Amino acid sequence: MIVDDHSIFRSGLRAELDADIRVLGEAATVDEAIALVVALQPRVVLLDVHLPGGRGGGGSEVIHDAAHRAPHTLFLALSVSDAADDVVRVIRAGARGYITKSSSGAEVSEAARRVADGDAVFSPRLAGFVLDAFGAVAGETAETTEELDRLSAREQEVMRLIARGYTYKEVAGSLFISPKTVETHVSAVLRKLQLSSRYELTAWALERKLL
């Protein structure tokens, strides 16, 4: 289900989602969203953070008021905002992830499937806010793990930058190496850690407080 107050965005997103994702319905306001979630019981709701209606709580209000009446529904925030307050608020309300509207249709589709499978998904650049939302202690350091020891020093540098959301070009410029070399390191990191995407890499790094 898609919840956003802009009909053009809803239509565009619907058209861009992978063919195997079935959209049960759309809503534009807090009140419409709550009623439709309860009626349709979708597996995943793609939910904008800022919505008109209700008591002014936006997407967080939808989660608060609908989740207990749709126990198998999971909420994935999809917003133009990457403000810390918005991210923290909706995660604390119970969202299973938060991605920005700059994501492609394929990326949103992948995120929706992963949330449906029980994973938490966040745009890499929001990692710091996610740590705040889950109450990570400032300055807390990760213990050395067997998994981390599999990576070379250079691979660890690349891993941290990629997990934070930097592009291959940005990483290359930061480390004074070529984008092709960055790509090679990323492939090695994903293989050694048995991960399949940068989303999984961000989640892995977050769990170990490596960012």
C-alpha positions as CSV (number, residue, x, y, z in Angstrom):
1,M,0.0,0.0,0.0
2,I,1.2,3.5,-0.9
3,V,0.5,6.5,1.4
4,D,1.5,9.9,0.2
5,D,-0.4,13.2,-0.2
6,H,0.9,13.8,-3.7
7,S,-1.1,11.8,-6.3
8,I,1.6,12.3,-9.0
9,F,4.2,10.7,-6.7
10,R,1.9,7.8,-5.9
11,S,1.2,7.2,-9.6
12,G,4.9,7.5,-10.5
13,L,6.0,5.1,-7.7
14,R,3.4,2.6,-8.6
15,A,4.5,2.5,-12.2
16,E,8.2,2.2,-11.1
17,L,7.8,-0.7,-8.7
18,D,8.8,-4.2,-9.9
19,A,6.1,-6.1,-11.6
20,D,5.9,-8.8,-8.9
21,I,4.9,-6.2,-6.2
22,R,1.1,-5.9,-6.0
23,V,-0.3,-2.6,-4.8
24,L,-3.5,-3.1,-2.9
25,G,-4.4,0.6,-2.5
26,E,-3.4,4.2,-2.0
27,A,-4.1,6.8,0.6
28,A,-3.4,10.6,0.8
29,T,-4.2,11.5,4.4
30,V,-3.6,10.2,7.9
31,D,-7.3,9.2,8.3
32,E,-7.5,7.5,4.9
33,A,-4.3,5.6,5.6
34,I,-5.5,4.3,9.0
35,A,-8.8,3.1,7.6
36,L,-7.3,1.5,4.5
37,V,-4.5,-0.3,6.4
38,V,-7.1,-1.8,8.8
39,A,-9.4,-2.7,5.8
40,L,-6.7,-4.2,3.5
41,Q,-4.1,-5.5,6.0
42,P,-1.2,-5.1,3.5
43,R,2.1,-6.7,4.2
44,V,4.1,-3.5,3.7
45,V,3.0,0.1,3.7
46,L,5.2,2.7,1.9
47,L,4.5,5.6,4.1
48,D,5.3,9.3,3.8
49,V,6.4,11.0,7.0
50,H,4.5,14.3,6.4
51,L,0.7,13.8,5.8
52,P,-2.3,16.0,6.3
53,G,-5.2,15.1,8.6
54,G,-5.6,13.2,11.8
55,R,-4.1,14.9,14.9
56,G,-1.1,16.3,13.0
57,G,1.2,13.4,13.7
58,G,1.7,12.4,10.0
59,G,3.1,9.0,9.3
60,S,3.9,8.3,12.9
61,E,0.3,8.7,13.8
62,V,-0.7,6.2,11.1
63,I,1.6,3.6,12.6
64,H,0.5,4.4,16.2
65,D,-3.2,4.1,15.3
66,A,-3.2,1.3,12.7
67,A,-0.4,-1.1,13.8
68,H,-2.3,-2.8,16.6
69,R,-5.3,-3.4,14.3
70,A,-3.1,-4.7,11.5
71,P,-0.7,-6.9,13.4
72,H,1.0,-8.4,10.3
73,T,1.5,-5.1,8.5
74,L,5.0,-3.5,8.4
75,F,5.7,0.1,7.7
76,L,8.5,1.4,5.5
77,A,8.9,5.2,5.7
78,L,9.5,6.8,2.2
79,S,10.1,10.5,2.5
80,V,11.8,13.4,0.8
81,S,13.0,14.4,4.3
82,D,16.3,13.2,5.7
83,A,16.0,15.4,8.9
84,A,17.0,13.6,12.1
85,D,13.8,14.5,13.9
86,D,11.7,12.9,11.1
87,V,13.8,9.8,11.0
88,V,13.9,9.2,14.7
89,R,10.2,9.9,15.2
90,V,8.9,7.4,12.7
91,I,11.4,4.7,13.7
92,R,10.4,5.1,17.4
93,A,6.7,4.8,16.2
94,G,7.5,1.4,14.8
95,A,8.6,1.8,11.2
96,R,10.8,-1.1,10.0
97,G,12.9,1.2,7.7
98,Y,13.3,4.6,6.3
99,I,14.4,5.4,2.7
100,T,14.4,8.7,0.8
101,K,12.5,9.5,-2.3
102,S,15.7,9.8,-4.2
103,S,15.7,6.0,-4.3
104,S,14.9,4.3,-7.6
105,G,11.9,2.1,-8.2
106,A,14.2,-0.9,-8.1
107,E,15.6,0.2,-4.8
108,V,12.2,0.8,-3.3
109,S,11.1,-2.6,-4.5
110,E,14.1,-4.3,-2.9
111,A,13.5,-2.4,0.3
112,A,9.8,-3.4,0.4
113,R,10.6,-7.1,-0.2
114,R,13.3,-7.0,2.5
115,V,10.9,-5.4,5.0
116,A,8.3,-8.0,4.1
117,D,10.8,-10.7,4.9
118,G,11.4,-9.2,8.3
119,D,14.6,-7.1,7.7
120,A,15.1,-3.5,8.7
121,V,16.1,-1.2,5.8
122,F,17.5,2.3,5.9
123,S,19.1,4.6,3.3
124,P,22.8,4.5,4.0
125,R,23.1,8.2,4.7
126,L,20.6,7.9,7.6
127,A,22.8,5.5,9.6
128,G,23.7,8.0,12.2
129,F,20.1,8.9,12.9
130,V,19.2,5.3,13.1
131,L,21.8,4.8,15.8
132,D,20.3,7.7,17.7
133,A,16.8,6.2,17.4
134,F,17.9,3.0,18.9
135,G,19.7,4.7,21.8
136,A,23.3,3.9,20.9
137,V,25.7,5.5,23.3
138,A,27.9,8.2,21.9
139,G,31.5,7.1,21.6
140,E,30.6,3.5,21.9
141,T,33.1,1.4,20.0
142,A,32.6,-2.0,18.4
143,E,34.4,-5.0,19.7
144,T,36.7,-6.6,17.2
145,T,34.9,-9.5,15.6
146,E,36.0,-12.5,13.6
147,E,34.0,-11.1,10.7
148,L,35.8,-7.7,10.8
149,D,39.1,-9.5,10.9
150,R,38.4,-11.0,7.5
151,L,38.8,-7.6,5.9
152,S,42.1,-5.8,5.1
153,A,42.7,-2.3,6.5
154,R,41.8,-0.8,3.1
155,E,38.7,-2.9,2.8
156,Q,37.6,-1.7,6.2
157,E,38.1,1.9,5.1
158,V,36.0,1.3,2.0
159,M,33.4,-0.6,3.9
160,R,32.8,2.2,6.4
161,L,32.4,4.8,3.7
162,I,30.1,2.7,1.5
163,A,28.0,1.9,4.5
164,R,27.6,5.6,5.3
165,G,26.2,6.1,1.8
166,Y,29.1,7.5,-0.1
167,T,29.2,6.8,-3.9
168,Y,32.1,4.8,-5.5
169,K,33.3,8.1,-6.9
170,E,33.2,9.8,-3.5
171,V,35.1,7.0,-1.9
172,A,37.7,7.0,-4.6
173,G,38.3,10.7,-4.2
174,S,38.5,10.3,-0.4
175,L,41.0,7.4,-0.5
176,F,42.9,8.6,-3.6
177,I,42.1,5.4,-5.6
178,S,40.1,4.7,-8.7
179,P,36.4,4.0,-8.8
180,K,37.2,0.6,-10.3
181,T,39.4,-0.2,-7.4
182,V,36.6,0.8,-5.0
183,E,34.3,-1.5,-6.9
184,T,36.8,-4.4,-6.5
185,H,37.1,-3.7,-2.7
186,V,33.3,-3.6,-2.3
187,S,32.9,-6.9,-4.1
188,A,35.5,-8.4,-1.8
189,V,33.8,-7.0,1.3
190,L,30.4,-8.3,0.4
191,R,31.8,-11.7,-0.5
192,K,33.8,-12.0,2.8
193,L,30.9,-10.8,4.9
194,Q,28.4,-12.9,2.9
195,L,26.2,-9.9,2.2
196,S,24.4,-9.1,-1.1
197,S,23.9,-5.4,-1.2
198,R,25.0,-2.1,0.3
199,Y,21.7,-2.0,2.3
200,E,22.8,-5.2,4.0
201,L,26.3,-3.8,4.5
202,T,24.8,-0.7,6.2
203,A,22.7,-2.9,8.5
204,W,25.7,-5.1,9.3
205,A,27.8,-2.0,10.2
206,L,25.0,-0.5,12.3
207,E,24.6,-3.7,14.3
208,R,28.3,-3.6,15.2
209,K,28.3,0.2,15.7
210,L,31.1,0.7,13.2
211,L,29.8,3.9,11.6
